[in-house]
Amino acid sequence: MKVSGSLLLASLLLALWGPVGSVQAAPFYGLVPGKGFEQVPIVSMQGRKYQNLIRQHTDFSCGAAALATILKYAYRLDVDENKVLQGLFAVSDAELVQRQGFSLLDIKNYVEGVGYRGRGYRVEANTLENIRIPTIVLLDLKGYKHFVVLKKVDGADVYLADPALGNKVISMETFESQWNGVVFAVIGNRFDRDSVLVNPPPPLTARGLHNIRAPLTNSELLDYGFRHTELF
């Protein structure tokens, strides 16, 4: 089948950004090398950024959203930010929370109230790579205290699920400059060892598109007129 230039361009753009306005995986018929056209799930760049995490909707609910992310994606509980917020307010000082946000003690009290154990540990940065479950960590972002989910550490890369900014990978150097040295773990018997939180996809980059079923190989791109040197 001969592929027109406009169809090729549409395929490439959808692979990069997905359907306009989409934040969920959507079916799309793409050209898969060696297989022709087949239906493959397409997730927009925005959707990928916030995939498999629960976003915060208030300036004090990062702790609730981080905890809800772990309960939902590591323990398969049917929770959202609002449900966890209600539970946290029941075990904390609402007025203090409005001013300072939730504390790890509040989170611990809520976790233990729903049948799990909550444990905080002070650990060395060089041991983080050995932790095999997602944990909650507190970062200091230029004076703003912010809870995020530490998914895993892989060498010098730290994988985070940030309730405000989405999934991201930062350097260990940057992480250490922001982190207070404590991890908070939710421990229970129903932990999903295949959770997307401990097995996150690699960072999405232009060069890495071939790893997520990019429409065309480099040689096929040459066949369709992409003959200029890559910019990045």
N, C-alpha and C positions, 0 to 999 in steps of 0.2 A: 504494500500500500504506500503510495506516495504521500508524504506529509507536507502540507503547505507551510509557507513561512509564517503566516498568521496563526495557524494552529500550533506550530512549534513554539512561537513566542508565548501564546496563551498557556501552553503546558509548562513552560519554564517559569512564568510569573506565578502560576498557581502553586507550583512546587515551592516557591519562595514565600508567598504570602497567603495562599489559600483563598477561598472565596471571600469577597469583600464583606467585612463586618463579621466574619465567622470567628468563633472562639472554640468551636467543637470540631471533631473530626468529621469530614464530609466525604461522601463517595465521589470519586473522579476517575474518569477513564484516561489513564496515562500510558505513554509508550514505554514499556519495560524492555530493556535490551534482551534480545533472544526470545522474547515471548509475545511481541506485538503489543496491541492495546489490551489492557485489562483494568478492572476496577480496583483502585487502591485508595486507602484512606488518606485524606489530605488534611493537615492541621495548619492553620495560619501561624505566622510568626508570633502574633499576639497570643493566640491560643496555646502555642508551645511554651511561651514564657510563663503562663499561669496554669499549665497543665499539672494535674495531680497535686494541687495544694489548695487550701482554703484561704481566700483573701480576707484581709481585715477591712472593716467599713467604718471604724471610728479611730480616733487617734490614740485611744487607750486599750484597744482590743487585740494588739499584736500577740499577746500571750494566749488569749482565747483562740485565736485563729491558728497559731502554731500548735497548740494542744489538739485542736480539732483536726488538724492535718494529720497528726500522728495517729489519733484514734480512728480516723476514717481510713487512711491508706496503709497503716501498719497493723491495725487490729480489726478492720472491716466493720466498725461500728457505724450505725446510721446517725451521724451527728453533723451539725453545721455550726457556723460561728455563733448564731443566735442561741442555739440549744446549750452550747458550752458556756456562753456568757451568762445565761440564766443560772446555771449550776454554780458558776464561780461567784456571782453576786450573793448566792445563798450562803456561801462560806467565807465571805470577806466583808470588809467595811466599805460600803458603797460610796460614801463621801470621800474616803481616802483614795479609792480607785479612780474616781473622777479626776482627782488632782495628780496622782502619781502612776496610775495604771496598776495592774495586778502584780503581785509578788510571786516568787517561786513557792513560798509557803501557801499562798492561796491555791496555786495550781496543784501542789501536793495534796492539800485537803480535799480538793475536788476529785482528783484521781483516785484517792483511797476511798472516797465516798461511793464511787461507781465500781468498786471491786478490783482495782489494780493497785500496784505498789508504785509510789513515786519516790525516787532517790536522787539526791544531788551529790555529785562527786567533784572534788578538785583534782584535776589531772594535768599532766605535763603535755605540752603541744606535740611532742614527739611520740606520744602513745595514742593519739587520736585515731591513727590509721588502723589500730587494732580493735576499735569499737565497731561492732557489727549490727547495731541497732540505731535508728534515728534518735537524736536527742534534741532537747531544747537548750539553746544557749542565749546569753544576754550580751549584746554588742553595744558599744558606746560609739555612736555615729555623730561625732563632733558635739558631744554633750547631750545628745538625744539617746536615751536608753531604749533598746529595741530588741524584742524576742524574735528569734528566727529558728527554723529547724536545721540542724546540722545533719545532713543526710549521710555523707561519708567524706573521708579524706583519702585522696589517691596521690601519693607522692607530694608534690608541692601544690596540688589543686584541692581546694575546699569547696564541696558541693553544698549549696544552701537552698532551702525553700523559704523565701522571704515573703511574709504575708502582705507586705506593702509593695515590694518591687519585683516579685516573681522569682522564678528559678534562676539561679546564677552560679557561676563558678569564679571564685576569687583566689588570689595567691595566699599561701600560708603566711607570708610576711604581712600582708594586709590584714588577714584574719587575726593574727596574734596582736596586732596593734590596736584592735577594737574589742577583743574578747577579754572577759574577766577571769578566765581560767577555770570556770565551773561548767559542767554539763549536767542536765537534768534528764533522767531516764524514766520512761514509763515501762513498767515490767509486768508481764502477764503471760498466761499460758497459751493464749490464742494468737500469739504474734505470727504474722505472715512472713516467713523467711524469704519469700520471693517478692516482697513489697517493692513497689516502684521507688520508694524512698531510699532503700539501700541498694537498689540496682537502677540508678537514674540513667537516662540516655546521655550520650556524650554531648558536649556543648555544640550548639548549632552554628556552624560557620559556612561561609561560601565554599571553602575548599572541602568541607566535610559533606557536602550534599550527596556525593556518590555513595555515602554510607546510609542514606535514608531513601534509597531507591530513586535517585535523580532520574529524570526522563531519559537522558542520553549519556553515553560514555564520551570521553574526550575525543576519541577518533570520530564518533558520530557527530559531535558538535562541529568538527572540521568539515565534515561532509555537508553540513547545512549552513556553512558560511561564517562560522565563528572562528576567524583566523587570526585575530589580534592577540597580542600578549595579554595575559591576565593582569589586571590592575592590583588585585589582592587575593 
